[in-house]
């Protein structure tokens, strides 16, 4: 997980017993700017929920601002060195420290059936996987914020018509309102990454049910964008589209031209076509 480096001249009253070392295989870049840490902590509104899961707390740079908000926080990291550091320096009653891999963890064990928000400084190499897993648990996650590689954060929030609009844009925005919040320069990390970072917020829509099969929507979106230069008539051939709907104007478009609602409508057309063709 991407870890956050604690300033050595403030915050901790007790001496450090060595700082957590940045580990390349975990994609660790330690945030060392208090102002930005506080700003990220404030991206969660806590409206309608009090539980928070922080992914990759590192040395608690962001964690301390989360526990100040009177929320129940679980800080999850798979780096034993970070876990030991947090347990020594953050004996807070509102904080549970958990050594685990978010991508492999059964999230029902965290807060039961209660709602919870997610935030963190996410490692670039698994950030999209984090979003996909979050979407699997959307019924319990009204809000998701965090730091990504800038281009990824922008892509998730992008609208149709852009070359960067893609699979993550459509699937995240089918259920959440996406907002790109601010850019973070490499200089506030140690070691500094080679690119800018970006912080976003996803807030679940009041009605986040969709009028088509969810797995079918995922399949349509993924296949369409895997061949994004082709029209949908060509890229979706594997769906055995009947001649009856093949001439619909929507099939003459390329995937980046479709809004989220149009992708849902397209999925409905394909579902209905499959039903009528089977008869």
C-alpha angles and dihedrals in degrees: 000000000000105000131207121230118223119228106249096216100060149020100042115082093190123064120264117252092212124311123264109268118233109248115206095205089059092048091238120181112165116224108224102175116099094196094055092044090055091045091054090047088056094053090084110080095193088214108163096357140059104192120097132187115201114198115209103003094175106178097350102262090142096025095071091057091050094053090048088064092069091247128137104249131196112191110201123193134154094208109099091202091058092046092053091048093050094047091053097045104033112048089159120155091221093054130081116186115209129186103212146116109254093209092057100035125107100235092200086077092063108064103354108229095335123118118256140179126226129215139155148119100282125210110245094230095062103023095108090048088054090056093048091051091047089055090055088060097040093126087069100033114074093168137029126180135164153121122286137163101292095244092052093049090050092047093053090053096040123118129221118286095050126109089227093053107109151132096319092046093055099040096045093045093048087073106016139047105238125212129179104217112182146331124249120205123225091244094078092063133075112239092022116230118233094244140045119267127222133206121215140178127216115193116189115243117249088240106032097164114112126212095234139057108288096214089049091052091051091050094048093048095046095047092045095052094042085069098029096158092060126080115252089250088067102032094050097049090118088071090067093231112205121239087244094071101020091091093055107126092238091069090061091063130089118237097254089059093063123089120220091260090051091053089053090049090048090052090051090052091052092047092050091045091053091050094049092044092053092055 
